[in-house]
């Protein structure tokens, strides 16, 4: 079973491992330390409750009525096993509870599994950021959700 909880500094190693396994241009350890300890950001982890293993994470900001999903990733061996669903539900529920009506995120145009997850949660493509990603250079698709 996957559960979601607030991230703590002790989770940074597991978060960084998932980040580097998932992205060609990963956030740094200091970026995650900042995200966990800065009150303007929310950082949560998905945990396999059977093994108490961190299997994914999400970072978002809220400046009501808007919120941006800044980073989300799932360990490769836990993809398509409910961790992404749990993190997205946590994100949306938390943001709604803070008065958010407009959600935003960017997704690499080739990341079809992530785009599919976002669509499942009500996000739609609304624009493109040319050459937003590097390693390799690729456009980002801007997605929004309005409630």
N, C-alpha and C positions, 0 to 999 in steps of 0.2 A: 504494500500500500504506500502511496506517495502522500506525504504531508508537506505543508509549506509553513515556514517560520521566518522571523526576522533573522538576517545574517548578523554574525558577530565576527570580530577580528580573527578568531580561531578558524573561521571558514575560508579565509583568503586563499590558503594553499589549494584547497579543493576547487574553489571558484576559478582560480588562475589556471589550474590544470584543464578544466572544462573549456575555458575561454581559448586557450592555446590549441586545444584539440579541435575547436570549432571554427576559428577564424584565422585567416592568413595575416591579419594586421591586428593582433590582440591588444586589449587594454593592458596597462602595466599593473604591477602589484600596488604601486602607490595610488593609482587611479581607483582601484577597488578599496583600498584603505580609506581614501577620501569619501567614496560613495557610501561606505558603511557608517562612517562617523559624521557625515554632514547632514544636518537636519533638513536641508532642502531636497534631499534624495531619499528614496526608500529602496532598500536592497533586501531581497528575500532569497531563501534557498529552498529548493525542493529536496526532500530527504526520503530515502527508502526506509520506511519505519521498521522493516524486518532486519536491516543491517546497520541502521543509523548512519548511512552513507549519504553525503551530499551528492546529488545526481544532476543538479541544474541550479540556475539562479536567474533572477531578473532585477534590473535596476530601472527606476522611473522617477520622474519629477512631476510635481503637481504645483501649478500656479493657477488655481481655480479661476475660471471654469475650464482651463486647459490642462492636459497632461501629455507628456511624451514618454514613450517606452524607449529608454536609452540603450539598453543592452539586455539580451536574453539568450541563454544557451543551455543545451541539455547534453550531458555526457553521451558520446556515441552509442554506448551499449544500452542506454536507457531511452533512446529515441523511439517514438511510437508506442510508449508504454504508459502514457498518462501524465508524465511530468510537465510537458508543455501545456497541456490542458489545465493542470492544477495551477501553474504559474500565471497563465493568462486570466484564469478566474480570480486569483488573488489580486492581480493587478487591477482588473476592471472593478471588482467589488470594493477594493480599498479606495480607488480614485472616485468612484461614484459616491462613496461615503464622505468624501471631502468636497463634494459639490461640483465635480468635473462633468461637463457636458460635451467636451470636444477632446478626442483622443488623437494622437499623432504618432507615427513611427516611420522609419525608413527600413527597407529591406533590399538586399542585393538582388538585382533583377533575375539572377540565375538560381536564387534560393527558393525554389518552388515549394518544398515542404513547409518552410516558414510562412510563405505567403498564403498557402492553403490554411494553415492554422489561424492566421490572422483573419482571413475571410470567414472562417467558421465562427469567429467571435464578432462578426459584424463590421469588420474593416473593409474599406473599398479603396482602390487605387485612385489617386486624384492628381498625381503629378510625377515628375521625374527630376532627379538631380544628376546632371551629366557628370560623368567621371568622378563620382562621389567616393567610391571605394578604390583602394589600391591593392596591389599584389593578388590578383591582377586588377588592372583598371577596369572599372565597371560602373554602370549607372545604378543609382538607387531609385527604387519606386517608393514614392511617398504614399502612405496609406492613412486614412482617417476613419474615425467612427464618431458619429454624432448621436446623442441621446436626448 
